[in-house]
Structures are given as structure tokens and as C-alpha cells.
Amino acid sequence: MSRSSAFFLAAGLFAGLSSSVQAQDGGQFWSGDWYLKVGATGFIGPKYDGSSDRLFQAAPLISLGRAGSTVRFSSRNDNPAFAFVDKGAFRAGVVGKLIFDRDEDTSSDLKGLDPVRFGGELGGFAEVYPTDWLRIRAELRQGIRSHHGIVADVAADGFVDVTDTVRVSAGPRLSAATSDYFDAYYGVDGSEAAKSGYSTYSPSGGLSSVGAGTAITWQATEKLETSAFAEYKRLMGPAADSSIVREGGSRNQFMVGLSATYRFDFTLD
């Protein structure tokens, strides 16, 4: 659930690329003014995707970017990314996500199932602003170690500034993935069925979930930002058809929480 802390996954790729990319002014790729946002989020949500049980959880938030970036809107659902194309109304670049292990220690409902190993996802993102108050963002990521599938997330967010420091946003979300992803999270082979009690299930690829989210963001100071958020998604297709969900979980996944981040500004030569 700690999507923003996934910055560390993408950082290795960024570092490798930076050694060969030069800034337009002739300096190094990393030269210039930057910001680092660090913080935390606390939320009540499902123990794992597909679970009917909820638990209070906490996670770190970390993001890095160039000062003066033309980012107009950001969401807690955005995985850490670096834009190599930044034209104001259109941005695109590299994105990464860190995935923590999921096993029977996560929930007793997962006892007997093969664990999802610690790993991540790495890929690309693109976002466009059709109007000044609407952002559409898509991410396409390849699993690394945790699974070997491809995951696609698409979200649209409308946003409005009700005051100089308070912003309200909301919009729909959609996720899809290939069969390798669903097999890692929702598949049950014969051996797992015998140990867990779930019926065997071999998923295909397809739509994973549809839902919506909303947030109220308060810019408490120039550098301190706080937010209250709520998210709902309904599992679809191969996820909803899994015996893990049908026999021991729920298609309806809801999350509500608070977050806060503080921005540090710095310069690299």
C-alpha cells in the first residue's frame, strides 16, 4: 500500500540514465534545483487485495522532482515517477512501484498459499490535461520478482481549488493486468488448494478493478501538505472470479485515511 515509497525502485534506473544524459544548459542531468517530499500516511483498508477484513496501516511517502516542475496535480495513487517529457499539458517518463511480500503473516486467510515475494514493478507513465481542471494519467509496469505480469492503471481526476490552500479532487480508476500477475495474487493450484482449502483456480488476463477516489488537500504551509482521502474499488474479471475472493474475501475494497508530507528544497551542481 505504500505506493509513494516505491521511489527507491525507480531510483536505480534514474541513476544509470543520468550518467549519460546532459542537461540542456550543458550541465549534468542532475544539475539544478530539486525538491524532496517525505511524509507518512495512515489508513484503514483491506489486509490485502481481495480481503474482507480491514486493518489500520501506516506507510512512508517519498517523492523527488525538479523545482519549477509544471505538475499541476498529483494523487496518492501516483507511483513515484520521473518525467523525461514535460510540456505542461503533457508529461511522460519512467515510473516504479515497490511491492512488499504477502504471505500467511499478512492474514491467516492466506495460509497454505504461495507467498508473493518482495519485489517491484518498473515501467512508464503518461499524463495529459485536457482542461485546466482535469488530469488523465496512465501507468504501464512490468513486474520484477514479485510477479512476472504486466499491470496497467488508468485514472482521471477532476480538481478544484476551493480556497488558496484547499483543493478538492475526485475521479474514476481502472486497473488491468496479464495472467502472470493474476496467477501470483489470485491463482490457486492443486497443492495450494490441498493446504489452504480454497478451490483450484487458474486465472487469465483482463480487467482487475474499477472504482473511484476522492481527496481534500490542505497546503498548511509553503512546505507542509496534508490530505484526507477515501478510495473504493470493485474487483472484476480474473480477480473477482478467484476462489480466494469468492470463498474467503470480498470484491468490494474500501480505504480511508490521512497523509502529510514535508518538502525539502536543495540544489545539485
Secondary structure, DSSP 8 states (H G I E B T S, - for coil): ---GGGHHHHHHHHHHHHTT-B-TTSSBTT-EEEEEEEEEEEEEEESSTTBS-EEEEEEEEEEEEETT-------TT---EEEEEE-SSEEEEEEEEEE--BSTTT-GGGTTS--B-SEEEEEEEEEEEEETTEEEEEEEEEEESS---EEEEEEEEEEEESSSSEEEEEEEEEEEE-HHHHHHHH-B-HHHHHHH----B----EEEEEEEEEEEEEE-SSSEEEEEEEEEEEE-HHHHTSHHHHHHB-SEEEEEEEEEEEEEEEEE-
